[in-house]
Amino acid sequence: MSLTRQDQATVAVLAYAPTAGACRGVAVVSPGASGFFFYSNEGNPREAIHVHVRNSDGEAKFWLTPTVYLADSDGFDARTLRDLRDAVVANQLLIERAWNDHFA
C-alpha cells in the first residue's frame, strides 16, 4: 500500500551531513519537538522495519515488528520513552508505508 496524499504531506526528505554513514534520512512524523525518521542506508542486508527518534534531550530507536518495542535509547527518561512509544504505535501504519515506499 502506498502513501496517501495526506501521508505524503507528512513525509519530508531530510539531508544529513555525510558522516558516520548517515547520508540521508526520511522524516516520517514529528509530534511535538521530536523528529521520527529512518536512514536511507539501513544496513546490508537491510534491518527490519524500525524508526529513529531524536530531539534535544536524546535519541532512541524503536522496532515495529513483531510489536513496537524499544531497541536502544540515550538521554530520554522512562516517561518520555513511553510517550514516544505511544507516538510510534499511533503512527505505525504511516511509518510502515513510508518505509516500504522509500525502500521499494
Secondary structure in CASP SS format (residue, H / E / C, confidence):
PFRMAT SS
TARGET T0000
AUTHOR 0000-0000-0000
METHOD secondary structure of the structure
MODEL  1
M C 1.00
S C 1.00
L C 1.00
T C 1.00
R H 1.00
Q H 1.00
D H 1.00
Q H 1.00
A H 1.00
T H 1.00
V C 1.00
A E 1.00
V E 1.00
L E 1.00
A E 1.00
Y C 1.00
A C 1.00
P C 1.00
T C 1.00
A C 1.00
G C 1.00
A C 1.00
C C 1.00
R E 1.00
G E 1.00
V E 1.00
A E 1.00
V E 1.00
V E 1.00
S C 1.00
P C 1.00
G C 1.00
A C 1.00
S C 1.00
G E 1.00
F E 1.00
F E 1.00
F E 1.00
Y E 1.00
S C 1.00
N C 1.00
E C 1.00
G C 1.00
N C 1.00
P C 1.00
R C 1.00
E C 1.00
A C 1.00
I C 1.00
H E 1.00
V E 1.00
H E 1.00
V E 1.00
R E 1.00
N E 1.00
S C 1.00
D C 1.00
G E 1.00
E E 1.00
A E 1.00
K E 1.00
F E 1.00
W E 1.00
L C 1.00
T C 1.00
P C 1.00
T C 1.00
V C 1.00
Y E 1.00
L E 1.00
A E 1.00
D E 1.00
S E 1.00
D E 1.00
G C 1.00
F C 1.00
D C 1.00
A H 1.00
R H 1.00
T H 1.00
L H 1.00
R H 1.00
D H 1.00
L H 1.00
R H 1.00
D H 1.00
A H 1.00
V H 1.00
V H 1.00
A H 1.00
N C 1.00
Q H 1.00
L H 1.00
L H 1.00
I H 1.00
E H 1.00
R H 1.00
A H 1.00
W H 1.00
N H 1.00
D H 1.00
H H 1.00
F H 1.00
A C 1.00
END
